[in-house]
Amino acid sequence: MRAHNAVVTKSVATTTERLPSMHPVLPPLLRLKNIIAPDGPLPVGKSTWWAGVKSGRYPKPVKLGPKTTAWSVDDINDLIARAQRGEVI
């Protein structure tokens, strides 16, 4: 039995060692409903937001799936800071 356990342990360790490269850690992300009005801190509508993303005025999204889009918390915090200085919105 001891030899069998050693093989299983090695197999599990090998799999665990590869996980970080297979699944990179994503930064904290926000969905659109948490960014724009009425629930989010930015007083813009959905159409205005997407036009701003397209023009480069607002940050680029991260696609999580075919119908799932999110934005980096750091990018949104930077945008909020720029809005408070009157640079965007």
C-alpha distance (Angstrom), angle and dihedral (degrees) to the residues before:
residue distance angle dihedral
M1 . . .
R2 3.73 . .
A3 3.80 94.1 .
H4 3.81 90.7 50.4
N5 3.82 91.8 52.7
A6 3.79 90.8 50.1
V7 3.81 91.0 54.8
V8 3.81 92.9 49.0
T9 3.79 92.0 47.4
K10 3.80 91.4 51.0
S11 3.81 91.3 48.3
V12 3.81 92.2 51.6
A13 3.81 92.3 46.7
T14 3.80 91.3 51.1
T15 3.81 91.6 51.4
T16 3.81 92.5 47.1
E17 3.79 92.3 50.1
R18 3.82 91.1 57.1
L19 3.82 97.2 48.5
P20 3.82 98.6 85.6
S21 3.80 93.2 56.8
M22 3.81 92.5 43.8
H23 3.82 94.5 48.8
P24 3.81 112.0 33.6
V25 3.77 115.5 -159.9
L26 3.79 112.6 -106.6
P27 3.80 121.2 -143.4
P28 3.80 115.8 -112.1
L29 3.79 107.8 -72.6
L30 3.81 136.4 -156.3
R31 3.78 128.4 -152.7
L32 3.81 119.8 -133.2
K33 3.82 94.6 -104.8
N34 3.82 88.1 61.9
I35 3.80 93.0 51.3
I36 3.81 108.3 44.8
A37 3.82 135.4 46.4
P38 2.96 138.0 -38.7
D39 3.84 96.3 27.0
G40 3.79 101.0 16.0
P41 3.80 131.4 71.0
L42 3.82 96.8 -110.5
P43 3.83 115.7 83.5
V44 3.81 97.6 -141.9
G45 3.78 133.2 107.7
K46 3.77 128.5 -121.5
S47 3.83 95.9 -98.9
T48 3.80 92.3 48.7
W49 3.80 90.3 47.7
W50 3.80 94.5 52.1
A51 3.81 91.8 45.3
G52 3.82 88.0 52.3
V53 3.80 91.7 49.6
K54 3.80 90.1 50.6
S55 3.81 92.8 49.1
G56 3.83 93.9 45.2
R57 3.81 94.2 -112.9
Y58 3.82 90.9 115.5
P59 3.83 127.3 38.7
K60 3.78 123.6 -82.9
P61 3.80 115.0 -104.6
V62 3.79 130.0 -122.4
K63 3.81 113.0 -124.8
L64 3.80 110.3 -137.1
G65 3.78 94.8 174.7
P66 3.81 141.4 -21.9
K67 3.82 92.5 -69.6
T68 3.80 100.9 19.6
T69 3.80 122.9 89.9
A70 3.79 129.8 169.5
W71 3.80 140.2 170.0
S72 3.79 131.7 -133.4
V73 3.80 113.2 -100.6
D74 3.81 88.7 -135.3
D75 3.82 91.6 54.8
I76 3.82 91.3 49.2
N77 3.81 92.6 46.8
D78 3.82 88.9 51.9
L79 3.80 89.9 49.4
I80 3.83 91.5 50.1
A81 3.82 90.5 49.8
R82 3.84 90.0 50.4
A83 3.83 90.0 48.2
Q84 3.82 90.7 51.7
R85 3.81 88.7 53.9
G86 3.80 89.0 50.8
E87 3.80 95.5 -113.0
V88 3.83 98.2 122.0
I89 3.82 144.4 15.3
